[in-house]
Each structure stands twice: as C-alpha cells, then as structure tokens.
Amino acid sequence: MLRQIHSLAGLISALLVMLIGLTGAVLSINPALERLAISVPAGVSVAELAGRVVRHYPGAEQIQRTASGTIIVYYSAGDVSGVDRVDPSSGMAIAPYAPPAYARWFKELHRSLFLDTPGSAAVGITALLMLLVSSSGLFLLLKRVGGWRQLARPLHGNRSQRWHAAVARFAVAGLLLSAVTGSYMSAATFSFISDGSQDEPDIPATTSGGTPLPAARLPALLATSLADLRELSFPLAGDSSAVYTLRIRQGDAYVDQSSGALLAFRAHSNVRESFELIYQLHTGEGLWWLGLILGLSALGAPWLAVTGIAVWWQRQRAKPRIANNSAPASADCVILVGSENNSTWGFARALHDALRQAGQRVHTAPMNQFSSRHNAARQLFILTATYGDGDAPACATHFLTNVAGIAPNQAASYAVLGFGDRQFPTFCQFAQEVDAAMAARGWRRSLELALIDRQSPQEFARWGSQVGALLGHELVLDYAPAHPHTHALQLRERIAYGEEEHDPTVVLRFIAAPLPASAGWLKSRLARHRLPRFEAGDLAGVMAPGSSMPRFYSLASGSGDGVLEICVRKQPGGVCSSYLYHLLPGDRIEAFIQPNPQFRPALGKAPVILIGAGTGIGPLAGFIRNNTGQHPMYLYWGGRHPDSDFLYEPELRNYLADRRLTQLHTAFSRVTNGVHVQTRLMEDADNMRRLIADDGQVLVCGSRAMAASVRQAMDQILAPLKLDVAALREKGRYREDVF
Amino acid sequence: MKNITACACLAGALALPGFVQARPVTLTAQLKNYAGNGAYLAVYVTDAAGKYKKTLWVAGKKTKYYKHLSDWARGSGLNAGEFDGISGASVGSGKTLKVTVELADTLIDAGYEIRVDSAAEDGRDNPADVRTPLSKQGAGKPVGGRGYVKSFIYDM
C-alpha cells in the first residue's frame, strides 16, 4: 500500500517536482551569495543608521534590512529615484541594488510557473504530493535497509534501485523540510491558514504635529537596535501629519516625527512568528548554510524522479502475467511467489511454462493467497525473495501465519527456492524461515532448500534439472532476467596460461570495438566507441553466440585503464568459457556491465587483505593495479603449478617492486607437498590477526568451495580476537565475490 | 499592451449627504517598465494638505499587501467599506490601468488632489507616487509619477 502511494504520487508529480527542485536549487544559492557581501556592525541603533543614511541621501524614503543583513535604501533625488545598497557603518552607497534578474525569473517559475493563481495552485499541490512521496519514501527506505541504525549500510537491488535509494538517503531530510514548509507557504498564499500579516497596529488617528526632529534624534529609533530592524519608512517631506513606519523583528509600530514617540506598537503574533520561521526554513534567507543544504537536496529531486520512474517501469514490466493459470483445486502443481520488485515472478513464469509443457496443470499465485484450496496439488513450489533485513516481501507477509492454520496434505510435497544476494548477511533468510516453517508444520520436503544468488540463470537451471528428476521428466529452465544493452568490444590481447593442461586459463584484454566502415557519417558521430564505465570488481556479462543466458566474469580492470580485462578458465563443457578461450585478437564480442559496488576496497589507509584462487585473482589484480596511493595490500593467492598457471606473475612482481602490493603469498596445489590458499592463511595467522586488529578489510574472490574453506580458516584465525567472519561481514569488512 | 478596463458603480457612496451630483471620470495610469511583479495601486482624493477624503480605485486583490500603499492605508484606515467594490487586478510592468469611476461634482475645482500610492513585491513603496490637482482644467493633462507610474491622466 505504502509503495503504491509512493509510486502513484511520485509519478503524478515527477515533472513538476523536477522543475521545482531545479529552480529551488538555483534560488538556494542566493542567500549564500548575499551573505558573502555583508558585514553587520554590532551595537548600532536604527537612529544612528538613519542619521548616517540621511546625510548621504537627503531624499531617503525607506531603509530595509534584508534577512541576510544587507542594508538597502530607497531614495528620490529630484526627478530621479533609485535603490542603493549602503554601508551600515557610514551610510554611504556601495552599489545600486537590484535583485538579480535570473533570481526573479526562477522565483516566479518556482512559485507559480508563470501561470499566476492556477500556477501557484499547481505548485501547492505538488508540494503536498512531494510531502506524501518523501514521507512514504522514508518509510520504504527504512523498511528496505532494516531500520534507522542500518541506514548507512550498502544497498540491495539493480542499478536504478540502488541509485534511487542512495540519493534518497542523502536528500530525504532536505526534501521533507522543503515539502512541509512549501505546503504551509502555499496554504498561506491561498489563505487556508493565516500567516499573521493582518495583525497590523492601528494607524494613529492623531500625531503631535510639531516641528519634525532629525531621524537621528528620535527616541524610539534610538532605542531600537539595527540588528532588529526590518524596515523603516520615512514620512513624506512636508506632511506634518505623516509618521515613520517602523517594522522590527518583534513587531510593527509608527513613530511620531516630531516627538519621536513610539505610537501604536503591536507585537507579532505567534502565527506571524511561525510563518516567518517557516519562510526562513523554506528559503534559507538569513540561514545561508541551510539554503545550500536544501538546494543540494533539491538537486536530488530530478534524479529521484528519473530513477524512480525507471524502477517503477521495471516493476511494471516484471509484473505477474501468468498465462494458462489452472484453477487451484484442479492443479497438479502450485507455485507460490514472494516478490517485492516482481523480479521473482519472471522465474516463476519460466517454471510455470516449463511445467505446463511437461503436461502438468499448474496454478501460480502470490504466497499470501496460500490456503487449503491449494491442498489438492501434489507438488508445491515456493519461490521467494527476502525483503530488507530478512523480512517477507510484500506479497508474502501473511504466509507464515497462514501456514500455521492449514493442515498439511500428506500426499503432497514442497520445495522452496530462495532468491537473494550473498553480499548481505540476511541472504535468503525469509526463504529459510519458510522452508523451516513448512517442515515444522509437517509438510513433506521433496527438495532441499535451494538458494539463488543475484538471479543467476545457471543456478536456476540447475534447480530445474533437480525438479525434472523429481517429476520424472526432463525440465529445462532457460530463463535470464532482462539484461542491460550490450557494448561491442574487440579483443586486443590474449595471454594464455597452462595451455598443456586440461582446463587452461587465459587473460583477455578488450578495447571498444571500432565502428564498421559501413556506419554512416551521423552514426559514427553519435555512437560512442568508448568503453562503458566500470571499475575493477564489477562484472561483465557475456553471452556466447546462440545462448540467451549470460555468464558473468569479474573485471580485472577499470575503464580508466583503457581496457576491459577478464580472466577466463576454460571449463570442461563450458559453452561461454570455450567461446571466450578461443577468441583471437581482432575478434568482436558483445558484453554488458553489471556494477558490483559492494566488492571494492574501502577508502582509507586500513590494510586490505586480498584472498583468491585461480581466476579469482582477476579483480584482485585490478585493485592492486589501481593502488597508486600505496595503501597496504596483502595478496594470498592459490594456483595449481607455478610453471603453468601463475597468473599475472610478471605484473605482481612489478607491483611488489613499486609498493602497490605490500606482500604476496602464493600457494600451489599440484607441486610436491602442495597446499591450498587457506593453508597459507593459517600459516600466516599472526600476521592476519594483526592486520584485522588494524581495521583490515578482507576481499575474497574465487570458487564457492574455496570461499567456504577460506571462511572456515578465517573463523579459526579470528577466534582469539573474539571475532568471526559473520561479525566482519556485518561491518562490511569481509566481502566475497564467488562463482 | 493590454488595457485593464473596469467600471465601478458607486451608488452607495453617492447617497451620502452633500454628494448629490456625480459624473464619470476615466482614470488612466501607464506603468513604467520595471523589473518585478504586478504593482498595487491606490487612487484616492485628498485635500491640499494631503488629508484623505475618498478612495477612487484600488488595483490588487490581496488586502494583506495594502499596508504598503502607506499614505492611502493611513488615510483610509484600511476600512473595507472604503474599497469594497472598487478594486481589481494588480497592474503589470509596462501595462496600463484604465477604469471609469463616479466622482462627486463637489470635489472638482474645490482644492482637492488626486493621489496614487504604489507598491510592488521586493520593491519600494511609493506613497504619493502621483499628485495632481483635481480640476476641470487639469483633466486630460498627463502628469508623471515618481515611482512605478510613468504617466497618469484623468478625463471627465
């Protein structure tokens, strides 16, 4: 519900919020600019200032002190009238004053879109929608990260989702403040609420009518500090019945021009003071630093609108569209889906279609709909993601309660498939809870709980073959979520290792493919034949010709290195790895980038421990290559034989020599007394503990089996420090990229 | 250039004792090209000493800004009875205000003045932007203003 409100209000207001955000950001600079030009003397009375001003401006009509402290004098001299900014300590002109034309233009656009009252109304409604969007967004963000305390930790999701949440995290406070104060000001403009400006002192019916005194000698002005002044209007010369109008921070009054008495002072009401405070909080006038913060937040608005629309669109595209859904009572198989962003529905649909092709009657539904109606089915498949800090996704929030009330069907069995991201400590936690709850209720489990990392099509296909074996027929789950558009790359260099071995390795360096000569003039001008942006540790998705399922390779270079470098081991029977292994310089491939921002060395001087085996060295070598600041980096790497597959050997020697790499520890398994990398870690346990005690960070890249052995070794090594991998992972100090 | 034309009927005011005969008077105020939002104007009659007599027209709808038309505000006491039914939209930069009002004959050639106060957002307040004697002879003769008003003319 919250999400629907957020999306709907966001979509309706997106364009206007963008416009108002951008214009607001421009306006926010003004208070700071004005502030730069000011010095306000202390201990000066309004009378002194008026005296100084009148000396230079005999035709002074009005003195204003703006919120930022600028003193402005309106004057007439003969037929000429003008406005000057004056120096408060001398009363002398500094420069003619005119609010910059651009500011006026932007202000009008910001307040009313140049459409007068209808425009102001549109802006007011936008402010209300913005209030709705930012408050619902804040709740969604808190739910997503798992509470206030977790607000700063890394974010889940695809690129648009992460950007949306990251910008929201930075801008939400400012946007909320702008939305609340903006809505209030709009309500005041339309007189829905009072701004207190009607509370004027009564105009004095009579004045003393004597000979006017010079402004500098009027007691009421002598008693008023310049710091409190808002505005002083002089009486028209020669009109003995006229009075000075004095507006100060505390209230408004009139001052008799001959007696200098304060006439009819009226203090500002609370309503008026609240309005002024809110006005200040909205415009930053007199609070230049707040203005800048609000402006920066406002700059986030267009960004949030664009990424928000992208997220919404992705979710709409992934929306459940299940064709040929059998009725629950007549279905052989029931697929229950728990998804927050609808991406799990794509997998469910693929399973649904494959089961139907195999002749099953299938019913697919959100997990919350699970009831005894589904009890007739023989097979129950539960596909679920985990939301936020281990919670249920929106369409599965009642599932655990429902299960408790449904008698298990002894003839049926169930299998749970979890979707998540191994980078996060609560990886597939909800799927685990569901699996355990079903078993505890007495349901028969047909397949062990299976977990899918980052929507991996390979893992899904593997699970599919298990399901096929269970049902007694072949089941092909060929499903990959939509991937971003690809870039054309050309192989420039290929360095082969262990060619005599059964599964040799190759380091491949690609450049952006030049456009074919047949490309037209316009296309060659418009097309970017540059590399896409990426960093070492990000992933390159490559599809072998004829396959729709990408394989992911960790990048060993950043786009700044001018090449896209990956390290590929030719897998026995591996379609994509064979394809890549047999590429020759000049060959072209298509690839896309999947950012992997969690797997990167943290900023700062703390030591970085890099652990890898085999081609897992790729991203680690990339980190070392870019360590030009010579931060302490320790590499533990395991290979097979130093003569055949010591990947990156010459480079690593160079990095040691120029101190980009502090220490190198290698472990080779196919030599006499061969060891694996985890053994090397254990041997160097003292060093490891010292580095961890120094706030060290661990980055592990390699196969899943190796990563598990390394975790085990690290837990043993860390035990004397009363630490373990889980504790380090929680703080983002232990990160893995496994395949 | 857009003319803002309106007609006000002062039946109620005319019923006051002494104000028996009245005639239509057309007020035309041409504004300067200043930078800023629409100006608020108050057109009113004073005696020679500047003492407020009567409001002829107020341009600008939001009464909370009327205090910036300070001489008029002081004279009229911002009593709604003084401007009910004789107000219209504010007048944009470079635009012309043209309205026809009813004016009692007793005010003409009797030493009275027409005055215009003007004010605009983020700009100066101009009490007595325009001052011109109210006489048959002065009718049709444009006078300059010292604030936002470029020229002002009344025809009868």
Interface residues (C-beta under 8 A of the other chain):
Chain A: E61 Q62 Y74 S76 D79 S81 V83 A98 P99 A101 R104 E108 D195 S197 Q198 E200 I203 S233 L236 D239 S241 A242 V243 T245
Chain B: A35 G36 N37 A49 G50 K51 T63 K64 K67 S70 D71 A73 R74 G77 L78 D122 R124 D125 N126 P127 A128 G144 R146 G147
